[in-house]
Amino acid sequence: MTTARTAHPAPDPAGLRQSPWLRRFHQPEHPRPQAAPVLVVCPHAGGNASFYFQLSRSLAAHAEVLTVQYPGRQERFGEPVPPTLAAFVEGLEQALAPWREQGRPLVLFGHSMGALIAFELARRLERAGEPARGLVLSGRRTPLIEREENLHALGDEALIAHLSELAGTEPDLLGSPEMRELILPALRGDYRAVETYRYEPGPVLGTPVSVLCGESDPRAGAAEVMGWRELTDAAFTFRSFPGGHFYLVEQHEAVVRAVIEDLTVFTGA
């Protein structure tokens, strides 16, 4: 989850068609070379683009960072949350069309639900003959491990208790009835999409994969996230960090260093 603060996107001097799915917070002073990587950041369930503003700022010197804004939150509050994970992926795939038409090297980063979206998008891109350069998957177990979950059907108080355990939402927001009305519908819709998703067997990726996790994450332990290794026949890297499900907040600098290393390996930059 994220705070109520809204970060505003940078102007788009490149003239690329803008999509409500994508926000670009940081624009370089000079145009980037065509070969510069584009890092697509896919948020967690209930999350929004602004949660990743600091990550975008820290990585802006190393990649053109596009942060995904799902329907149903912030400026897209009036739009329905996609009913399935496939619908999330399809919307994002269409939004990235201008970048793909330019032949820009895409690197996909996803945290929690965003890891599944990034993974399924990578599969689509490979089938289309336009593979991503690399995939960074954070805080999510491999989809080869199925677990029956029904969080989206919990009552409001039980769902709020769950959020508190994950420590990704400021307590003041959870205590405000007005903020609950803003937060819970998108969260519930996101959880429904994740919990009804099932991995469909197919060819493993030819895309290199880097996996990150928190050492004490109750929802994605090291053994569960290591299973992503089975879904690529390219290079695979695993790193763990102190912290829980939202380790990437408290371990911001270490995560940034890891992603920079991945960008270098993926793109040769």
C-alpha positions as CSV (number, residue, x, y, z in Angstrom):
1,M,0.0,0.0,0.0
2,T,1.0,3.6,-0.2
3,T,0.4,7.0,1.3
4,A,-2.1,9.5,0.1
5,R,0.6,11.7,-1.3
6,T,0.5,11.9,-5.1
7,A,3.8,12.4,-7.1
8,H,3.4,14.1,-10.4
9,P,4.9,12.7,-13.6
10,A,7.7,14.6,-15.5
11,P,6.9,16.2,-18.9
12,D,7.4,14.0,-22.0
13,P,9.6,15.9,-24.5
14,A,10.0,12.7,-26.5
15,G,6.4,13.1,-27.6
16,L,5.5,9.4,-27.0
17,R,1.8,8.7,-26.7
18,Q,0.9,8.8,-23.1
19,S,-1.2,6.1,-21.4
20,P,-2.9,6.3,-18.0
21,W,-1.2,3.1,-17.3
22,L,2.3,4.6,-17.2
23,R,3.8,7.5,-15.2
24,R,7.3,8.9,-15.7
25,F,8.3,10.8,-12.7
26,H,11.9,11.7,-13.6
27,Q,13.0,13.0,-17.0
28,P,16.7,13.4,-17.8
29,E,18.1,16.8,-18.8
30,H,19.3,15.4,-22.1
31,P,17.6,12.9,-24.4
32,R,18.7,9.3,-23.7
33,P,20.3,7.2,-26.4
34,Q,18.0,4.8,-28.2
35,A,19.8,1.9,-26.5
36,A,19.2,3.2,-23.0
37,P,17.1,0.7,-21.0
38,V,13.5,1.3,-20.0
39,L,12.6,0.0,-16.6
40,V,8.9,-0.8,-16.2
41,V,7.9,-1.0,-12.5
42,C,4.8,-3.0,-11.6
43,P,3.4,-2.3,-8.2
44,H,2.0,-4.6,-5.5
45,A,-1.7,-5.3,-4.8
46,G,-3.4,-2.2,-3.6
47,G,-0.3,-0.2,-4.5
48,N,0.0,2.8,-6.8
49,A,2.7,4.4,-8.9
50,S,3.6,7.0,-6.2
51,F,4.8,4.3,-3.8
52,Y,7.7,3.8,-6.2
53,F,8.6,7.5,-6.7
54,Q,11.8,7.2,-4.6
55,L,12.8,4.1,-6.5
56,S,12.3,5.9,-9.8
57,R,14.4,8.9,-8.5
58,S,17.2,6.6,-7.4
59,L,17.3,4.7,-10.7
60,A,16.7,7.6,-13.1
61,A,20.4,8.0,-13.9
62,H,20.6,4.4,-15.0
63,A,17.3,3.8,-16.9
64,E,14.2,5.5,-18.1
65,V,11.8,4.5,-15.4
66,L,8.1,4.0,-16.2
67,T,6.0,3.3,-13.1
68,V,2.7,1.5,-13.7
69,Q,-0.6,3.0,-12.5
70,Y,-3.3,0.4,-12.3
71,P,-6.9,1.4,-12.7
72,G,-8.9,2.0,-9.5
73,R,-6.5,4.3,-7.6
74,Q,-5.3,7.9,-7.4
75,E,-6.2,9.7,-10.6
76,R,-7.7,6.4,-12.0
77,F,-9.9,6.0,-9.0
78,G,-13.1,6.1,-11.0
79,E,-12.0,3.2,-13.3
80,P,-12.9,-0.4,-12.5
81,V,-10.1,-2.6,-11.2
82,P,-9.3,-5.3,-13.9
83,P,-11.1,-8.5,-13.0
84,T,-8.3,-10.9,-13.8
85,L,-4.5,-10.8,-13.8
86,A,-4.6,-11.3,-17.6
87,A,-6.6,-8.1,-18.0
88,F,-3.9,-6.2,-16.0
89,V,-1.2,-7.7,-18.3
90,E,-3.2,-6.9,-21.5
91,G,-3.7,-3.3,-20.5
92,L,0.0,-2.8,-19.7
93,E,1.1,-4.6,-22.9
94,Q,-1.0,-2.1,-24.9
95,A,0.4,0.9,-23.0
96,L,4.0,-0.1,-23.7
97,A,3.3,-0.4,-27.5
98,P,5.0,3.0,-28.3
99,W,8.2,2.0,-26.5
100,R,8.2,-1.4,-28.2
101,E,7.7,0.3,-31.6
102,Q,10.9,2.3,-30.9
103,G,12.8,-0.9,-30.2
104,R,13.7,0.3,-26.7
105,P,15.2,-2.4,-24.5
106,L,12.7,-3.2,-21.8
107,V,13.5,-4.5,-18.3
108,L,10.5,-5.5,-16.1
109,F,10.4,-5.1,-12.3
110,G,7.5,-6.3,-10.3
111,H,6.9,-6.5,-6.5
112,S,4.4,-9.0,-5.1
113,M,1.4,-9.0,-7.4
114,G,3.5,-6.9,-9.8
115,A,6.0,-9.8,-10.1
116,L,3.2,-12.0,-11.5
117,I,2.2,-9.2,-13.9
118,A,5.8,-8.7,-15.0
119,F,6.3,-12.4,-15.5
120,E,3.2,-12.9,-17.6
121,L,4.0,-9.8,-19.6
122,A,7.5,-11.2,-20.2
123,R,5.9,-14.4,-21.5
124,R,3.7,-12.4,-23.9
125,L,6.6,-10.4,-25.2
126,E,8.6,-13.6,-25.9
127,R,5.7,-15.1,-27.8
128,A,5.5,-11.8,-29.8
129,G,9.2,-12.1,-30.7
130,E,10.0,-9.0,-28.6
131,P,11.5,-10.4,-25.5
132,A,12.4,-8.2,-22.5
133,R,16.0,-7.9,-21.7
134,G,15.5,-9.0,-18.1
135,L,13.0,-9.6,-15.3
136,V,13.4,-8.5,-11.7
137,L,10.9,-10.3,-9.5
138,S,10.4,-9.2,-5.9
139,G,8.5,-10.5,-2.9
140,R,6.5,-13.2,-4.7
141,R,6.6,-17.0,-4.6
142,T,6.9,-18.9,-7.8
143,P,3.5,-19.5,-9.5
144,L,4.4,-23.2,-9.6
145,I,3.5,-23.2,-5.9
146,E,-0.3,-22.9,-5.8
147,R,-1.9,-21.8,-2.5
148,E,-5.6,-21.4,-1.9
149,E,-6.2,-17.9,-0.6
150,N,-9.4,-15.9,-0.2
151,L,-8.2,-12.6,1.2
152,H,-10.4,-10.6,-1.2
153,A,-13.5,-12.0,0.5
154,L,-12.5,-11.0,4.0
155,G,-14.5,-8.4,5.9
156,D,-13.0,-4.9,6.1
157,E,-11.6,-5.3,9.6
158,A,-9.9,-8.6,8.8
159,L,-8.4,-7.2,5.6
160,I,-7.1,-4.2,7.5
161,A,-5.5,-6.5,10.1
162,H,-3.8,-8.3,7.2
163,L,-2.5,-5.0,5.9
164,S,-1.1,-4.2,9.3
165,E,0.8,-7.4,9.5
166,L,2.5,-6.7,6.1
167,A,3.5,-3.2,7.4
168,G,3.2,-1.6,4.0
169,T,0.5,0.9,4.9
170,E,0.8,3.8,7.3
171,P,-1.3,3.1,10.4
172,D,-2.9,6.6,10.2
173,L,-4.4,5.7,6.8
174,L,-5.9,2.4,8.1
175,G,-7.5,4.3,11.0
176,S,-9.3,6.8,8.7
177,P,-12.8,5.7,7.4
178,E,-12.3,8.1,4.5
179,M,-9.0,6.5,3.5
180,R,-10.4,3.0,3.9
181,E,-13.0,3.8,1.3
182,L,-10.2,4.8,-1.1
183,I,-7.8,2.0,-0.3
184,L,-9.9,-1.2,0.2
185,P,-11.8,-1.4,-3.1
186,A,-8.6,-1.4,-5.2
187,L,-6.9,-3.8,-2.7
188,R,-9.8,-6.2,-2.8
189,G,-10.0,-6.1,-6.6
190,D,-6.3,-6.7,-6.9
191,Y,-6.4,-9.6,-4.5
192,R,-9.3,-11.1,-6.4
193,A,-7.2,-11.0,-9.6
194,V,-4.2,-12.6,-7.9
195,E,-6.1,-15.3,-6.0
196,T,-7.9,-16.4,-9.1
197,Y,-4.8,-16.5,-11.3
198,R,-3.4,-19.9,-12.2
199,Y,-0.2,-20.5,-14.0
200,E,-0.7,-22.1,-17.4
201,P,2.2,-24.4,-18.3
202,G,4.2,-23.5,-21.4
203,P,7.8,-22.9,-22.6
204,V,10.1,-21.5,-20.0
205,L,11.4,-18.0,-20.5
206,G,14.6,-17.3,-22.4
207,T,14.8,-14.0,-20.4
208,P,17.3,-13.7,-17.5
209,V,15.6,-13.5,-14.1
210,S,16.7,-11.8,-10.9
211,V,14.7,-12.6,-7.8
212,L,14.7,-10.4,-4.6
213,C,13.0,-11.1,-1.3
214,G,12.8,-10.1,2.4
215,E,14.4,-12.6,4.7
216,S,11.4,-12.6,7.0
217,D,8.6,-12.2,4.5
218,P,5.7,-14.3,5.7
219,R,4.2,-14.5,2.2
220,A,7.3,-15.2,0.1
221,G,10.1,-17.1,1.8
222,A,13.4,-17.8,0.2
223,A,12.6,-21.4,-0.7
224,E,9.3,-20.3,-2.4
225,V,10.9,-17.5,-4.5
226,M,13.9,-19.7,-5.5
227,G,11.3,-21.7,-7.5
228,W,11.3,-19.0,-10.2
229,R,14.6,-20.6,-11.3
230,E,12.5,-23.4,-13.0
231,L,10.8,-20.9,-15.2
232,T,13.8,-19.6,-17.2
233,D,16.6,-21.3,-19.0
234,A,18.6,-18.1,-19.0
235,A,20.7,-16.6,-16.2
236,F,19.1,-16.6,-12.7
237,T,20.2,-14.5,-9.7
238,F,18.8,-14.6,-6.2
239,R,19.3,-12.0,-3.4
240,S,17.7,-11.7,0.0
241,F,17.5,-8.6,2.3
242,P,16.7,-8.0,5.9
243,G,13.1,-7.3,6.4
244,G,9.6,-8.5,5.6
245,H,7.2,-8.2,2.7
246,F,8.1,-4.5,2.2
247,Y,11.8,-4.9,2.7
248,L,12.4,-2.8,-0.4
249,V,11.4,0.3,1.6
250,E,13.7,-0.2,4.6
251,Q,16.4,-1.6,2.4
252,H,16.0,1.0,-0.3
253,E,19.7,1.7,-1.0
254,A,20.6,-2.0,-1.2
255,V,17.7,-2.7,-3.5
256,V,18.7,0.2,-5.8
257,R,22.3,-1.2,-6.0
258,A,20.9,-4.7,-6.8
259,V,18.7,-3.3,-9.6
260,I,21.5,-1.3,-11.1
261,E,23.6,-4.4,-11.1
262,D,20.8,-6.3,-12.9
263,L,20.3,-3.5,-15.4
264,T,24.0,-3.6,-16.2
265,V,24.0,-7.4,-16.7
266,F,20.7,-7.4,-18.7
267,T,21.6,-4.7,-21.1
268,G,25.4,-4.6,-21.1
269,A,25.2,-0.9,-20.3
